[in-house]
Amino acid sequence: MKSAERRVVIVTRATRFENILAKENTISQARFKMKSLNAVSQSVSKTQENYTDFELYENEHNIYQAAIRTVRGNISHIAPVQMLNRQHLPNFVFADTDVVVCIGQDGLVANTIKYLSGQPVIGINPDSAAYDGVLLPFTPQNALPITAEVLKDKRQARTVSMGEARLPDGQSLLAVNDFFIGKKSHVSARYIIKYGGIKEPQSSSGIIVSTGLGSTGWMKSVLAGARGVNAAVLGTPYRQMQNERLVEEDMDSMMMKDRPVRNQATRRIGSVSAAEKSAFGRQPMFKQKKEFGASDLSSVIGNWESRELLFAVREPFPSKTSGTSIVFGKVDAGHTLRIESLMGEEGVIFSDGIEADFLEFNSGMEASIGIAKKTGLIIV
């Protein structure tokens, strides 16, 4: 007997097996295509060592479909169920009273939250042997009792902060994990970064802006790489490791609301507000020496509710026209990081690894990136 009028929306994704099948039309053709490409996995686990890549995909697909059948079959006994594929998220209308169930992976949960307005999300891990599932604390077997508690508002939830990128024409994009700002093809991106009352032209592989939730994902990789390179290099192999092209912004820009705070590993301007200007006058640029230690990151790393963002510039290149001074920093609520595009074409901003859902970001456009007012809700 169904105990609630509230609807449960189960969000799923296409498996790798389904994607291959969609391209090749038949199972036999898909298998032949993969064999012809000599696609035999060399790095599978002992339990999977006798599988080809195609068989691995097929096995993965079967496990996922079994999880869907279990979750759907059990929940349908207590509430109306609506099945929804991830590709239809942008056009689906969620009711305020809906309960949303996402059947793995972590990226599916993050991608779904962006399209919600506070509805609770239950993350189901379809295969705990394959996925870590940071956002997937539940199994298909316990989906029923967890959902029953949520329908009765008896389950604890955590708030998830999001980032927001805005363009002058009114377009915007949300991120649960992170933003990428750069070239669509991931080649060198040209832009002017504006942070802490200063601006600098740069050429890099793009900029990553991460939320507290996303700080344990792509941003973690960026920081791990930087730390590893720094530890492996002795001395200064290049005479000019850092080419500073910092320019003070005009006072109108400096007094804008979107001024970030606690600038790290960069220079800043002494006068950054009308009050400070009145008290001290126009101050020259100066170096603010401050160590960026673990304590500075503790309020962001792994903190889903953090009202701060981290940004990192990927592979900045020093040249006569591009600098490498503003490479890392933190932006708090109420302030933004501003990026002015110098890319003639293929400039993009996308979020949470979904490259197909992006904002065009070409020359003449300036993006403001900060904490979004909108938040998500994940059942724990």
Sequence and secondary structure as in RCSB ss.txt:
>XXXX:A:sequence
MKSAERRVVIVTRATRFENILAKENTISQARFKMKSLNAVSQSVSKTQENYTDFELYENEHNIYQAAIRTVRGNI
SHIAPVQMLNRQHLPNFVFADTDVVVCIGQDGLVANTIKYLSGQPVIGINPDSAAYDGVLLPFTPQNALPITAEV
LKDKRQARTVSMGEARLPDGQSLLAVNDFFIGKKSHVSARYIIKYGGIKEPQSSSGIIVSTGLGSTGWMKSVLAG
ARGVNAAVLGTPYRQMQNERLVEEDMDSMMMKDRPVRNQATRRIGSVSAAEKSAFGRQPMFKQKKEFGASDLSSV
IGNWESRELLFAVREPFPSKTSGTSIVFGKVDAGHTLRIESLMGEEGVIFSDGIEADFLEFNSGMEASIGIAKKT
GLIIV
>XXXX:A:secstr
    SS EEEEE   HHHHHHHHHSSHHHHHHHHHHTT   SS  GGGTT  HHHHHHHHHHHHHHHHHHHHHHH
TTTS EEEEEGGGGGG    TT EEEEES HHHHHHHHTT SS EEEEE S TTT   TT  B GGGHHHHHHHH
HTT S EEEEEEEEEE TTS EEEESSEEEEEETTSS EEEEEEETTEEEEEEES EEEE TTGGGTHHHHHHHH
HHHHHHH  S SSTTS     EE  HHHHTSS    S  SSEEES  SHHHHHHH S  EEE      HHHHTTT
TT TT SEEEEEESS    SS   S  EEEEETT  EEEEE  SS EEEEETT TTSEEE  TT EEEEEEEEEE
EEEE 
